[in-house]
Amino acid sequence: MSVDIDEHGTVTANGRTVDYPTAYGWCLDSPETITELVLDTQAFATVIAEAEHAGPEEQAAAVRRAFEAGVPRTPGAGWPAAPPREPAREEAAGDSRRGEADPGAAPARSG
């Protein structure tokens, strides 16, 4: 998939406009879609989650911010070409997510 953000802030994926419900649905139901579109899925999901209770204008703006935060992939890039996902990225998500368990993260080491 390829992602484009035009001069008006409209985000398209493979030529189709991406709206907030679609982006939010990817976070919940189709995380593999996000990995096809952006390099940093956690940054993308964090921006989308922060706009969950916002109004329609703020949510529309959040879609663009999410793709910018997640760094859109270049057309044709595949997940194996991306940098490896690291579980120690919680600092980038901010204090609101600290302490939440990440089911994909490795167990904490002691000593």
Secondary structure in CASP SS format (residue, H / E / C, confidence):
PFRMAT SS
TARGET T0000
AUTHOR 0000-0000-0000
METHOD secondary structure of the structure
MODEL  1
M C 1.00
S C 1.00
V E 1.00
D E 1.00
I E 1.00
D C 1.00
E C 1.00
H C 1.00
G C 1.00
T C 1.00
V E 1.00
T E 1.00
A E 1.00
N C 1.00
G C 1.00
R E 1.00
T E 1.00
V C 1.00
D C 1.00
Y H 1.00
P H 1.00
T H 1.00
A H 1.00
Y H 1.00
G H 1.00
W H 1.00
C H 1.00
L H 1.00
D H 1.00
S C 1.00
P H 1.00
E H 1.00
T H 1.00
I H 1.00
T H 1.00
E H 1.00
L H 1.00
V E 1.00
L C 1.00
D C 1.00
T H 1.00
Q H 1.00
A H 1.00
F H 1.00
A H 1.00
T H 1.00
V H 1.00
I H 1.00
A H 1.00
E H 1.00
A C 1.00
E C 1.00
H C 1.00
A C 1.00
G C 1.00
P H 1.00
E H 1.00
E H 1.00
Q H 1.00
A H 1.00
A H 1.00
A H 1.00
V H 1.00
R H 1.00
R H 1.00
A H 1.00
F H 1.00
E H 1.00
A H 1.00
G H 1.00
V C 1.00
P E 1.00
R C 1.00
T C 1.00
P C 1.00
G C 1.00
A C 1.00
G C 1.00
W H 1.00
P H 1.00
A H 1.00
A C 1.00
P C 1.00
P C 1.00
R C 1.00
E C 1.00
P C 1.00
A C 1.00
R C 1.00
E H 1.00
E H 1.00
A H 1.00
A H 1.00
G C 1.00
D H 1.00
S H 1.00
R H 1.00
R C 1.00
G C 1.00
E C 1.00
A C 1.00
D C 1.00
P C 1.00
G C 1.00
A C 1.00
A C 1.00
P C 1.00
A C 1.00
R C 1.00
S C 1.00
G C 1.00
END
